[in-house]
Amino acid sequence: ATTFHAFLWQTLDGQASCREALHQVQLARALRPGAALPGSNTSAYCQARGRLDTDVIEEAAGGIARRMNARALPEDRWLGREVKILDATGVRMDDTEVSRAVFGTPSGQKPGCGFPVMKLCALFSLTTGAWLTHAAGHNTDHDLSTAVSLLSDNLSTGDVLVADRAYSAWWVMALAVMQGADCVLRLHQNRTANFRQGRALGTGDRLLTWPKPARGERCPLTKEQYAALPESLEIRMVRSTSTRPGERVQEMILVSTLRDAVRYPAAALADIFRRRWQIELNFDDIKTALGMNHLACQSAEMALRMVSMYQCAYNLIRALMQQGARSVGADLYRMSFTGTARLLSSTQKWHR
């Protein structure tokens, strides 16, 4: 527990040094009468941090996320549904041979130059803002390849998956439907939007049947997994031309498995997809406010451990934001993540 909390403090304080973390432990012990003070050598703490089980950290982060979900009100959800947003980002780390071998470096970079970059695919709750889970991969891995385990293990009945066109594949929608979930995705740029086919549900709103395509060579699903998918899907295709101030996109073509045009109007689908941008802001909070843009570590194992601790720290901050928003009747997404992070970092009660 001592190692966990010291590691958590390091993360909340922008990757503070191990010596600073040890000083916090010494301070906490000094406030407890009769407690033995650890020495000032950081070796023991660094070794203990290296032995900390990543699964324990992820379970702590997941526990916070579940607590936040339990506190969510019905009006916090989108039309009564839990919305999960998916995207990927890159995370830089110290340049070591092991990290280069595991995660790779950006294309076009000369050998021996620059830093290794981890492909990090993450799933967030739009209801609470919690970081639900993540998967790490090689820098050159396609976003879909990294996301397979997230989609297979973390979509539940009633969930709605919202993601950009990088995840707009037939098998993604089929996989979601098989788990009782639905999708709102942007149409992939390689697929033509034909609004003359299918059945009209409204202006710029069509119901189509998409047969199961042949499994491509780059499909990350195994042959057995792909064969288990349905032979066809009923897909709703919606054209949205409404824009908001500052938006670059003038027209969006969305595809969704939400076929009920009365319960889920086209305008509602466009609105929830535009809220997908929140995941970009989440990544910015984690990488800028918390400092995950560069992981100061020498091994791939520690890099993964640090990412999991960032998940725990991020969810802790989001939980406080949710609690604060509820207490004053404010919108959760109007709360300041940076302000909450700074407040938490400066007021931790180590003696507890």
PERA-V148047 format. One record per pair of residues at least 12 apart in sequence whose ideal C-beta (glycine too) atoms are under 10 Angstrom apart, sorted by the first residue. I is the first residue (numbers start at 1). GAP is how many residues later the second one is. If there is no record, write none. Layout:
i=I gap=GAP
i=I gap=GAP
This chain:
i=2 gap=23
i=2 gap=26
i=2 gap=27
i=2 gap=36
i=2 gap=43
i=2 gap=46
i=2 gap=348
i=3 gap=18
i=3 gap=22
i=3 gap=41
i=3 gap=42
i=3 gap=43
i=3 gap=44
i=3 gap=45
i=3 gap=46
i=3 gap=47
i=3 gap=48
i=3 gap=49
i=4 gap=44
i=4 gap=45
i=4 gap=48
i=4 gap=49
i=4 gap=52
i=4 gap=53
i=4 gap=56
i=4 gap=305
i=4 gap=308
i=5 gap=16
i=5 gap=19
i=5 gap=20
i=5 gap=23
i=5 gap=343
i=5 gap=345
i=5 gap=347
i=6 gap=12
i=6 gap=14
i=6 gap=15
i=6 gap=16
i=6 gap=17
i=6 gap=18
i=6 gap=19
i=6 gap=22
i=6 gap=39
i=6 gap=42
i=6 gap=43
i=6 gap=344
i=7 gap=14
i=7 gap=38
i=7 gap=41
i=7 gap=42
i=7 gap=45
i=7 gap=50
i=7 gap=298
i=7 gap=299
i=7 gap=302
i=7 gap=305
i=7 gap=306
i=8 gap=13
i=8 gap=49
i=8 gap=52
i=8 gap=301
i=8 gap=302
i=8 gap=304
i=8 gap=305
i=8 gap=308
i=8 gap=340
i=9 gap=12
i=9 gap=15
i=9 gap=16
i=9 gap=19
i=9 gap=304
i=9 gap=335
i=9 gap=336
i=9 gap=339
i=9 gap=341
i=10 gap=14
i=10 gap=39
i=10 gap=286
i=10 gap=296
i=10 gap=299
i=10 gap=303
i=11 gap=46
i=11 gap=279
i=11 gap=280
i=11 gap=281
i=11 gap=295
i=11 gap=297
i=11 gap=298
i=11 gap=299
i=11 gap=300
i=11 gap=301
i=11 gap=302
i=11 gap=303
i=11 gap=305
i=11 gap=334
i=12 gap=278
i=12 gap=279
i=12 gap=297
i=12 gap=298
i=12 gap=300
i=12 gap=301
i=12 gap=302
i=12 gap=304
i=12 gap=305
i=12 gap=329
i=12 gap=330
i=12 gap=332
i=12 gap=333
i=12 gap=334
i=12 gap=336
i=13 gap=277
i=13 gap=278
i=13 gap=300
i=13 gap=328
i=13 gap=329
i=13 gap=331
i=13 gap=332
i=13 gap=333
i=13 gap=335
i=14 gap=275
i=14 gap=276
i=14 gap=277
i=14 gap=278
i=14 gap=327
i=14 gap=331
i=15 gap=275
i=15 gap=276
i=15 gap=277
i=15 gap=279
i=15 gap=280
i=15 gap=281
i=15 gap=282
i=15 gap=291
i=15 gap=294
i=15 gap=295
i=16 gap=275
i=16 gap=329
i=17 gap=25
i=17 gap=279
i=18 gap=24
i=18 gap=25
i=18 gap=27
i=18 gap=28
i=18 gap=31
i=19 gap=21
i=19 gap=22
i=19 gap=23
i=19 gap=26
i=19 gap=27
i=20 gap=22
i=21 gap=21
i=21 gap=24
i=21 gap=25
i=21 gap=28
i=22 gap=16
i=22 gap=17
i=22 gap=18
i=22 gap=19
i=22 gap=20
i=22 gap=21
i=22 gap=22
i=22 gap=23
i=22 gap=24
i=23 gap=17
i=23 gap=19
i=24 gap=324
i=24 gap=326
i=25 gap=12
i=25 gap=13
i=25 gap=20
i=25 gap=325
i=26 gap=12
i=26 gap=13
i=26 gap=14
i=26 gap=324
i=27 gap=323
i=27 gap=324
i=28 gap=320
i=28 gap=321
i=28 gap=322
i=28 gap=323
i=28 gap=324
i=29 gap=321
i=29 gap=322
i=30 gap=320
i=30 gap=321
i=31 gap=318
i=31 gap=319
i=31 gap=320
i=31 gap=321
i=32 gap=318
i=32 gap=319
i=35 gap=316
i=46 gap=256
i=49 gap=253
i=49 gap=256
i=49 gap=257
i=49 gap=260
i=50 gap=247
i=50 gap=249
i=50 gap=251
i=50 gap=252
i=50 gap=255
i=51 gap=254
i=52 gap=250
i=52 gap=253
i=52 gap=256
i=52 gap=257
i=53 gap=252
i=53 gap=255
i=54 gap=247
i=54 gap=248
i=54 gap=250
i=54 gap=251
i=54 gap=252
i=54 gap=253
i=54 gap=254
i=54 gap=255
i=55 gap=253
i=56 gap=252
i=56 gap=256
i=57 gap=247
i=57 gap=248
i=57 gap=249
i=57 gap=250
i=57 gap=251
i=57 gap=252
i=57 gap=253
i=57 gap=254
i=57 gap=255
i=57 gap=256
i=58 gap=75
i=58 gap=76
i=58 gap=246
i=58 gap=247
i=58 gap=249
i=58 gap=250
i=58 gap=251
i=58 gap=253
i=58 gap=254
i=59 gap=249
i=59 gap=253
i=60 gap=248
i=60 gap=249
i=60 gap=251
i=60 gap=252
i=60 gap=255
i=60 gap=256
i=61 gap=69
i=61 gap=70
i=61 gap=71
i=61 gap=72
i=61 gap=73
i=61 gap=247
i=61 gap=248
i=61 gap=249
i=61 gap=250
i=61 gap=251
i=61 gap=252
i=61 gap=253
i=61 gap=254
i=61 gap=255
i=62 gap=68
i=62 gap=69
i=62 gap=70
i=62 gap=71
i=62 gap=249
i=62 gap=250
i=62 gap=253
i=63 gap=249
i=63 gap=252
i=64 gap=64
i=64 gap=66
i=64 gap=67
i=64 gap=247
i=64 gap=248
i=64 gap=249
i=64 gap=250
i=64 gap=251
i=64 gap=252
i=64 gap=253
i=64 gap=254
i=64 gap=255
i=65 gap=59
i=65 gap=60
i=65 gap=63
i=65 gap=64
i=65 gap=65
i=65 gap=66
i=65 gap=67
i=65 gap=68
i=65 gap=246
i=65 gap=247
i=65 gap=249
i=65 gap=250
i=65 gap=253
i=65 gap=254
i=66 gap=62
i=66 gap=64
i=66 gap=66
i=66 gap=249
i=67 gap=61
i=67 gap=63
i=67 gap=248
i=67 gap=252
i=67 gap=255
i=68 gap=57
i=68 gap=59
i=68 gap=60
i=68 gap=61
i=68 gap=62
i=68 gap=247
i=68 gap=250
i=68 gap=251
i=68 gap=253
i=68 gap=254
i=68 gap=255
i=68 gap=264
i=69 gap=13
i=69 gap=56
i=69 gap=58
i=69 gap=59
i=69 gap=61
i=69 gap=63
i=69 gap=253
i=70 gap=58
i=71 gap=57
i=71 gap=248
i=71 gap=251
i=71 gap=252
i=71 gap=255
i=72 gap=53
i=72 gap=55
i=72 gap=56
i=72 gap=58
i=72 gap=250
i=72 gap=254
i=72 gap=260
i=73 gap=54
i=73 gap=253
i=76 gap=49
i=76 gap=50
i=76 gap=51
i=76 gap=52
i=76 gap=246
i=76 gap=249
i=76 gap=250
i=76 gap=256
i=77 gap=48
i=77 gap=49
i=77 gap=50
i=77 gap=51
i=77 gap=81
i=77 gap=83
i=78 gap=48
i=78 gap=49
i=78 gap=82
i=78 gap=84
i=78 gap=106
i=78 gap=186
i=78 gap=190
i=78 gap=193
i=78 gap=194
i=78 gap=197
i=79 gap=81
i=79 gap=179
i=79 gap=184
i=79 gap=185
i=79 gap=186
i=79 gap=189
i=79 gap=193
i=80 gap=78
i=80 gap=183
i=81 gap=45
i=81 gap=46
i=81 gap=77
i=81 gap=78
i=81 gap=79
i=81 gap=100
i=81 gap=101
i=81 gap=177
i=81 gap=183
i=81 gap=191
i=82 gap=43
i=82 gap=44
i=82 gap=45
i=82 gap=46
i=82 gap=73
i=82 gap=74
i=82 gap=75
i=82 gap=76
i=82 gap=77
i=82 gap=78
i=82 gap=99
i=83 gap=41
i=83 gap=42
i=83 gap=43
i=83 gap=44
i=83 gap=76
i=83 gap=77
i=83 gap=78
i=83 gap=79
i=83 gap=99
i=83 gap=101
i=83 gap=189
i=83 gap=192
i=83 gap=193
i=83 gap=195
i=84 gap=39
i=84 gap=40
i=84 gap=41
i=84 gap=42
i=84 gap=43
i=84 gap=46
i=84 gap=48
i=84 gap=49
i=84 gap=66
i=84 gap=67
i=84 gap=70
i=84 gap=71
i=84 gap=72
i=84 gap=75
i=84 gap=76
i=84 gap=77
i=84 gap=78
i=84 gap=79
i=84 gap=92
i=84 gap=97
i=84 gap=195
i=85 gap=37
i=85 gap=38
i=85 gap=39
i=85 gap=40
i=85 gap=41
i=85 gap=47
i=85 gap=75
i=85 gap=76
i=85 gap=77
i=85 gap=78
i=85 gap=79
i=85 gap=99
i=85 gap=187
i=85 gap=188
i=85 gap=190
i=85 gap=191
i=85 gap=192
i=85 gap=193
i=85 gap=194
i=85 gap=195
i=85 gap=197
i=86 gap=35
i=86 gap=36
i=86 gap=37
i=86 gap=38
i=86 gap=46
i=86 gap=57
i=86 gap=61
i=86 gap=64
i=86 gap=65
i=86 gap=68
i=86 gap=69
i=86 gap=75
i=86 gap=76
i=86 gap=77
i=86 gap=78
i=86 gap=80
i=86 gap=81
i=86 gap=86
i=86 gap=97
i=86 gap=99
i=86 gap=190
i=86 gap=193
i=87 gap=33
i=87 gap=34
i=87 gap=35
i=87 gap=36
i=87 gap=37
i=87 gap=56
i=87 gap=60
i=87 gap=75
i=87 gap=76
i=87 gap=77
i=87 gap=79
i=87 gap=80
i=87 gap=189
i=87 gap=190
i=87 gap=191
i=87 gap=192
i=87 gap=193
i=87 gap=195
i=87 gap=196
i=88 gap=31
i=88 gap=32
i=88 gap=33
i=88 gap=34
i=88 gap=46
i=88 gap=47
i=88 gap=48
i=88 gap=49
i=88 gap=53
i=88 gap=54
i=88 gap=55
i=88 gap=56
i=88 gap=58
i=88 gap=59
i=88 gap=75
i=88 gap=76
i=88 gap=78
i=88 gap=79
i=88 gap=191
i=88 gap=195
i=89 gap=28
i=89 gap=29
i=89 gap=30
i=89 gap=31
i=89 gap=32
i=89 gap=33
i=89 gap=45
i=89 gap=54
i=89 gap=190
i=89 gap=191
i=89 gap=193
i=89 gap=194
i=89 gap=195
i=89 gap=197
i=89 gap=198
i=89 gap=203
i=89 gap=204
i=90 gap=13
i=90 gap=16
i=90 gap=27
i=90 gap=28
i=90 gap=29
i=90 gap=30
i=90 gap=49
i=90 gap=193
i=90 gap=197
i=90 gap=203
i=91 gap=12
i=91 gap=24
i=91 gap=25
i=91 gap=26
i=91 gap=27
i=91 gap=28
i=91 gap=29
i=91 gap=45
i=91 gap=48
i=91 gap=192
i=91 gap=195
i=91 gap=196
i=91 gap=201
i=91 gap=202
i=91 gap=203
i=91 gap=204
i=91 gap=212
i=91 gap=215
i=91 gap=216
i=91 gap=219
i=92 gap=13
i=92 gap=14
i=92 gap=22
i=92 gap=23
i=92 gap=24
i=92 gap=25
i=92 gap=26
i=92 gap=47
i=92 gap=195
i=92 gap=200
i=92 gap=201
i=92 gap=202
i=92 gap=203
i=92 gap=211
i=93 gap=22
i=93 gap=23
i=93 gap=24
i=93 gap=25
i=93 gap=201
i=93 gap=202
i=93 gap=203
i=93 gap=204
i=93 gap=205
i=93 gap=206
i=93 gap=207
i=93 gap=209
i=93 gap=210
i=93 gap=213
i=93 gap=214
i=94 gap=21
i=94 gap=22
i=94 gap=200
i=94 gap=201
i=94 gap=202
i=94 gap=203
i=94 gap=204
i=94 gap=205
i=94 gap=208
i=94 gap=209
i=95 gap=17
i=95 gap=18
i=95 gap=19
i=95 gap=20
i=95 gap=21
i=95 gap=203
i=96 gap=19
i=96 gap=20
i=96 gap=201
i=96 gap=202
i=96 gap=203
i=96 gap=204
i=96 gap=207
i=97 gap=19
i=98 gap=18
i=98 gap=200
i=98 gap=201
i=98 gap=202
i=98 gap=203
i=98 gap=205
i=99 gap=16
i=99 gap=17
i=99 gap=18
i=99 gap=19
i=99 gap=196
i=99 gap=198
i=99 gap=199
i=99 gap=200
i=99 gap=201
i=99 gap=203
i=99 gap=204
i=100 gap=12
i=100 gap=14
i=100 gap=15
i=100 gap=16
i=100 gap=17
i=100 gap=39
i=100 gap=200
i=101 gap=15
i=101 gap=37
i=101 gap=199
i=102 gap=14
i=102 gap=16
i=102 gap=34
i=102 gap=35
i=102 gap=36
i=102 gap=37
i=102 gap=197
i=102 gap=198
i=102 gap=199
i=102 gap=201
i=102 gap=202
i=103 gap=12
i=103 gap=13
i=103 gap=14
i=103 gap=15
i=103 gap=16
i=103 gap=17
i=103 gap=33
i=103 gap=34
i=103 gap=35
i=103 gap=36
i=103 gap=37
i=103 gap=38
i=103 gap=197
i=103 gap=200
i=103 gap=201
i=104 gap=12
i=104 gap=13
i=104 gap=14
i=104 gap=15
i=104 gap=33
i=104 gap=34
i=104 gap=35
i=104 gap=36
i=104 gap=37
i=105 gap=12
i=105 gap=34
i=105 gap=35
i=106 gap=33
i=106 gap=34
i=107 gap=32
i=107 gap=33
i=109 gap=30
i=115 gap=179
i=115 gap=180
i=116 gap=22
i=116 gap=23
i=116 gap=179
i=116 gap=184
i=116 gap=187
i=117 gap=21
i=117 gap=22
i=117 gap=23
i=118 gap=18
i=118 gap=19
i=118 gap=20
i=118 gap=21
i=118 gap=23
i=118 gap=177
i=118 gap=182
i=118 gap=185
i=118 gap=186
i=118 gap=189
i=119 gap=16
i=119 gap=17
i=119 gap=18
i=119 gap=19
i=119 gap=20
i=119 gap=21
i=119 gap=22
i=119 gap=23
i=119 gap=24
i=119 gap=26
i=119 gap=27
i=120 gap=14
i=120 gap=15
i=120 gap=16
i=120 gap=17
i=120 gap=26
i=120 gap=163
i=120 gap=166
i=120 gap=167
i=120 gap=172
i=120 gap=184
i=120 gap=187
i=120 gap=190
i=121 gap=12
i=121 gap=13
i=121 gap=14
i=121 gap=15
i=121 gap=16
i=121 gap=20
i=121 gap=22
i=121 gap=23
i=121 gap=24
i=121 gap=25
i=121 gap=26
i=121 gap=27
i=121 gap=28
i=121 gap=29
i=121 gap=30
i=121 gap=46
i=122 gap=12
i=122 gap=13
i=122 gap=14
i=122 gap=24
i=122 gap=25
i=122 gap=28
i=122 gap=157
i=122 gap=160
i=122 gap=161
i=122 gap=164
i=122 gap=185
i=122 gap=189
i=122 gap=192
i=123 gap=12
i=123 gap=24
i=123 gap=27
i=123 gap=28
i=123 gap=30
i=123 gap=31
i=123 gap=32
i=123 gap=38
i=123 gap=40
i=123 gap=156
i=124 gap=38
i=124 gap=154
i=124 gap=155
i=124 gap=158
i=124 gap=159
i=124 gap=190
i=124 gap=194
i=125 gap=34
i=125 gap=190
i=125 gap=193
i=126 gap=34
i=126 gap=36
i=126 gap=146
i=126 gap=149
i=126 gap=150
i=126 gap=152
i=126 gap=153
i=126 gap=156
i=126 gap=207
i=127 gap=195
i=127 gap=205
i=128 gap=187
i=128 gap=190
i=128 gap=191
i=128 gap=193
i=128 gap=194
i=128 gap=204
i=129 gap=149
i=129 gap=150
i=129 gap=152
i=129 gap=153
i=129 gap=156
i=129 gap=185
i=129 gap=186
i=129 gap=188
i=129 gap=189
i=129 gap=190
i=129 gap=192
i=129 gap=193
i=129 gap=196
i=129 gap=203
i=129 gap=204
i=129 gap=206
i=129 gap=208
i=130 gap=152
i=130 gap=181
i=130 gap=184
i=130 gap=185
i=130 gap=188
i=130 gap=189
i=130 gap=192
i=131 gap=148
i=131 gap=151
i=131 gap=152
i=131 gap=155
i=131 gap=179
i=131 gap=180
i=131 gap=181
i=131 gap=182
i=131 gap=183
i=131 gap=184
i=131 gap=187
i=132 gap=18
i=132 gap=22
i=132 gap=179
i=132 gap=183
i=133 gap=16
i=133 gap=17
i=133 gap=20
i=133 gap=21
i=133 gap=178
i=134 gap=12
i=134 gap=13
i=134 gap=15
i=134 gap=16
i=134 gap=170
i=134 gap=173
i=134 gap=174
i=134 gap=176
i=134 gap=177
i=135 gap=12
i=135 gap=13
i=135 gap=14
i=135 gap=15
i=135 gap=16
i=135 gap=18
i=135 gap=19
i=136 gap=164
i=136 gap=167
i=136 gap=168
i=136 gap=171
i=136 gap=172
i=141 gap=79
i=142 gap=24
i=142 gap=76
i=142 gap=78
i=143 gap=20
i=143 gap=21
i=143 gap=23
i=143 gap=24
i=144 gap=19
i=144 gap=22
i=144 gap=23
i=144 gap=24
i=144 gap=25
i=144 gap=27
i=144 gap=28
i=144 gap=74
i=144 gap=75
i=144 gap=76
i=144 gap=77
i=145 gap=73
i=145 gap=74
i=145 gap=75
i=145 gap=76
i=146 gap=74
i=147 gap=16
i=147 gap=19
i=147 gap=20
i=147 gap=22
i=147 gap=25
i=147 gap=73
i=148 gap=23
i=148 gap=24
i=148 gap=27
i=148 gap=71
i=148 gap=72
i=148 gap=73
i=148 gap=74
i=148 gap=77
i=149 gap=71
i=151 gap=12
i=151 gap=16
i=151 gap=20
i=151 gap=21
i=151 gap=24
i=151 gap=25
i=151 gap=28
i=151 gap=30
i=151 gap=32
i=151 gap=69
i=151 gap=70
i=152 gap=23
i=152 gap=26
i=152 gap=27
i=152 gap=69
i=152 gap=73
i=153 gap=26
i=154 gap=25
i=154 gap=27
i=155 gap=20
i=155 gap=21
i=155 gap=22
i=155 gap=23
i=155 gap=24
i=155 gap=25
i=155 gap=26
i=155 gap=27
i=155 gap=28
i=156 gap=23
i=156 gap=24
i=156 gap=25
i=157 gap=22
i=157 gap=23
i=157 gap=24
i=158 gap=22
i=158 gap=23
i=158 gap=24
i=159 gap=17
i=159 gap=20
i=159 gap=21
i=159 gap=22
i=159 gap=23
i=159 gap=24
i=160 gap=16
i=160 gap=21
i=160 gap=22
i=160 gap=23
i=160 gap=24
i=160 gap=96
i=160 gap=97
i=160 gap=98
i=160 gap=104
i=160 gap=109
i=160 gap=112
i=161 gap=12
i=161 gap=14
i=161 gap=15
i=161 gap=18
i=161 gap=20
i=161 gap=21
i=161 gap=22
i=161 gap=23
i=161 gap=24
i=161 gap=95
i=161 gap=96
i=162 gap=20
i=162 gap=21
i=162 gap=22
i=162 gap=23
i=162 gap=24
i=162 gap=92
i=162 gap=94
i=162 gap=107
i=162 gap=110
i=162 gap=111
i=162 gap=112
i=162 gap=113
i=162 gap=114
i=162 gap=116
i=162 gap=117
i=163 gap=20
i=163 gap=21
i=163 gap=22
i=163 gap=23
i=163 gap=110
i=163 gap=113
i=163 gap=116
i=164 gap=21
i=164 gap=22
i=164 gap=24
i=164 gap=109
i=164 gap=112
i=164 gap=113
i=164 gap=115
i=164 gap=116
i=165 gap=20
i=165 gap=21
i=165 gap=22
i=165 gap=23
i=165 gap=24
i=165 gap=25
i=165 gap=26
i=165 gap=87
i=165 gap=88
i=165 gap=89
i=165 gap=90
i=166 gap=19
i=166 gap=20
i=166 gap=22
i=166 gap=23
i=167 gap=16
i=167 gap=18
i=167 gap=19
i=167 gap=21
i=168 gap=15
i=168 gap=17
i=168 gap=18
i=168 gap=19
i=168 gap=20
i=168 gap=21
i=168 gap=22
i=168 gap=23
i=168 gap=85
i=168 gap=86
i=168 gap=87
i=169 gap=16
i=169 gap=19
i=169 gap=22
i=169 gap=44
i=169 gap=47
i=169 gap=50
i=169 gap=51
i=169 gap=52
i=170 gap=18
i=170 gap=21
i=170 gap=40
i=170 gap=41
i=170 gap=42
i=170 gap=43
i=170 gap=49
i=170 gap=59
i=170 gap=62
i=170 gap=63
i=170 gap=65
i=170 gap=85
i=171 gap=41
i=171 gap=42
i=171 gap=44
i=171 gap=45
i=171 gap=48
i=171 gap=49
i=171 gap=50
i=171 gap=54
i=171 gap=55
i=171 gap=58
i=171 gap=62
i=172 gap=13
i=172 gap=49
i=173 gap=12
i=173 gap=37
i=173 gap=56
i=173 gap=60
i=173 gap=62
i=173 gap=82
i=173 gap=83
i=173 gap=84
i=174 gap=36
i=174 gap=38
i=174 gap=47
i=174 gap=52
i=174 gap=54
i=174 gap=55
i=174 gap=56
i=174 gap=57
i=174 gap=58
i=174 gap=59
i=174 gap=83
i=175 gap=46
i=175 gap=50
i=175 gap=51
i=175 gap=53
i=175 gap=54
i=176 gap=57
i=176 gap=81
i=177 gap=52
i=177 gap=53
i=177 gap=56
i=177 gap=57
i=177 gap=80
i=178 gap=50
i=178 gap=51
i=178 gap=52
i=181 gap=76
i=182 gap=54
i=182 gap=74
i=182 gap=75
i=182 gap=76
i=182 gap=77
i=182 gap=82
i=183 gap=50
i=183 gap=52
i=183 gap=71
i=183 gap=72
i=183 gap=73
i=183 gap=74
i=183 gap=75
i=184 gap=52
i=184 gap=54
i=184 gap=70
i=184 gap=71
i=184 gap=72
i=184 gap=73
i=184 gap=74
i=184 gap=80
i=184 gap=84
i=184 gap=85
i=184 gap=86
i=184 gap=87
i=184 gap=88
i=184 gap=89
i=184 gap=91
i=184 gap=92
i=185 gap=50
i=185 gap=69
i=185 gap=70
i=185 gap=71
i=185 gap=72
i=185 gap=88
i=185 gap=91
i=186 gap=54
i=186 gap=63
i=186 gap=66
i=186 gap=67
i=186 gap=68
i=186 gap=69
i=186 gap=87
i=186 gap=90
i=187 gap=48
i=187 gap=50
i=187 gap=51
i=187 gap=52
i=187 gap=65
i=187 gap=66
i=187 gap=67
i=187 gap=68
i=188 gap=65
i=188 gap=67
i=189 gap=64
i=191 gap=19
i=191 gap=46
i=191 gap=62
i=191 gap=64
i=192 gap=61
i=193 gap=13
i=193 gap=44
i=193 gap=45
i=193 gap=46
i=193 gap=58
i=193 gap=60
i=193 gap=61
i=193 gap=62
i=194 gap=12
i=194 gap=14
i=194 gap=43
i=195 gap=13
i=195 gap=42
i=195 gap=43
i=195 gap=44
i=195 gap=58
i=197 gap=12
i=197 gap=40
i=198 gap=12
i=198 gap=36
i=198 gap=37
i=198 gap=38
i=198 gap=39
i=199 gap=35
i=199 gap=37
i=200 gap=61
i=201 gap=35
i=201 gap=36
i=201 gap=37
i=201 gap=58
i=201 gap=59
i=201 gap=60
i=201 gap=61
i=201 gap=64
i=201 gap=65
i=202 gap=36
i=202 gap=59
i=202 gap=63
i=202 gap=64
i=203 gap=35
i=203 gap=36
i=203 gap=63
i=204 gap=33
i=204 gap=34
i=204 gap=35
i=204 gap=36
i=204 gap=37
i=204 gap=47
i=204 gap=49
i=204 gap=62
i=205 gap=31
i=205 gap=32
i=205 gap=33
i=205 gap=34
i=205 gap=35
i=205 gap=49
i=205 gap=56
i=205 gap=60
i=205 gap=61
i=205 gap=64
i=206 gap=29
i=206 gap=30
i=206 gap=31
i=206 gap=32
i=206 gap=33
i=207 gap=27
i=207 gap=28
i=207 gap=29
i=207 gap=30
i=207 gap=52
i=207 gap=54
i=208 gap=25
i=208 gap=26
i=208 gap=27
i=208 gap=28
i=208 gap=29
i=208 gap=47
i=209 gap=23
i=209 gap=24
i=209 gap=25
i=209 gap=26
i=210 gap=22
i=210 gap=23
i=210 gap=24
i=210 gap=25
i=210 gap=27
i=210 gap=45
i=211 gap=19
i=211 gap=20
i=211 gap=21
i=211 gap=22
i=212 gap=14
i=212 gap=15
i=212 gap=17
i=212 gap=18
i=212 gap=19
i=212 gap=20
i=212 gap=21
i=213 gap=13
i=214 gap=12
i=215 gap=12
i=215 gap=14
i=233 gap=22
i=233 gap=24
i=234 gap=23
i=234 gap=25
i=235 gap=20
i=235 gap=21
i=235 gap=22
i=235 gap=24
i=236 gap=18
i=236 gap=19
i=236 gap=20
i=236 gap=21
i=236 gap=22
i=236 gap=23
i=236 gap=24
i=236 gap=25
i=236 gap=28
i=236 gap=30
i=236 gap=33
i=237 gap=16
i=237 gap=17
i=237 gap=18
i=237 gap=19
i=237 gap=29
i=238 gap=14
i=238 gap=15
i=238 gap=16
i=238 gap=17
i=238 gap=18
i=238 gap=20
i=238 gap=23
i=238 gap=26
i=238 gap=27
i=238 gap=28
i=238 gap=29
i=238 gap=30
i=238 gap=31
i=238 gap=32
i=238 gap=35
i=239 gap=12
i=239 gap=13
i=239 gap=14
i=239 gap=15
i=239 gap=27
i=239 gap=31
i=240 gap=12
i=240 gap=13
i=240 gap=14
i=240 gap=26
i=240 gap=27
i=240 gap=29
i=240 gap=30
i=240 gap=31
i=240 gap=33
i=240 gap=34
i=241 gap=29
i=242 gap=24
i=242 gap=25
i=242 gap=28
i=242 gap=29
i=242 gap=32
i=243 gap=27
i=243 gap=31
i=244 gap=27
i=244 gap=30
i=247 gap=27
i=247 gap=30
i=249 gap=25
i=252 gap=17
i=252 gap=18
i=252 gap=21
i=252 gap=22
i=254 gap=12
i=254 gap=15
i=254 gap=16
i=254 gap=18
i=254 gap=19
i=255 gap=14
i=256 gap=13
i=256 gap=16
i=256 gap=17
i=258 gap=14
i=275 gap=58
i=278 gap=55
i=281 gap=52
i=281 gap=56
i=282 gap=32
i=282 gap=36
i=282 gap=55
i=284 gap=53
i=285 gap=29
i=285 gap=32
i=285 gap=33
i=285 gap=51
i=285 gap=52
i=285 gap=53
i=285 gap=55
i=285 gap=56
i=286 gap=21
i=286 gap=24
i=286 gap=25
i=286 gap=27
i=286 gap=28
i=286 gap=31
i=286 gap=51
i=286 gap=55
i=287 gap=23
i=288 gap=49
i=288 gap=50
i=289 gap=25
i=289 gap=28
i=289 gap=47
i=289 gap=48
i=289 gap=49
i=289 gap=50
i=289 gap=51
i=289 gap=52
i=289 gap=53
i=290 gap=20
i=290 gap=23
i=290 gap=24
i=290 gap=27
i=290 gap=47
i=290 gap=48
i=290 gap=51
i=290 gap=55
i=291 gap=19
i=291 gap=50
i=292 gap=14
i=292 gap=15
i=292 gap=17
i=292 gap=18
i=292 gap=19
i=292 gap=21
i=292 gap=22
i=295 gap=12
i=295 gap=15
i=313 gap=28
i=313 gap=31
i=313 gap=32
i=314 gap=23
i=314 gap=27
i=316 gap=24
i=316 gap=25
i=316 gap=28
i=317 gap=18
i=317 gap=20
i=317 gap=21
i=317 gap=22
i=317 gap=23
i=317 gap=24
i=317 gap=25
i=317 gap=26
i=317 gap=27
i=317 gap=28
i=318 gap=14
i=318 gap=17
i=318 gap=19
i=318 gap=22
i=319 gap=21
i=320 gap=15
i=320 gap=20
i=320 gap=21
i=320 gap=23
i=320 gap=24
i=321 gap=12
i=321 gap=13
i=321 gap=14
i=321 gap=15
i=321 gap=16
i=321 gap=18
i=321 gap=19
i=321 gap=20
i=322 gap=13
i=324 gap=12
i=324 gap=15
i=324 gap=16
i=324 gap=19
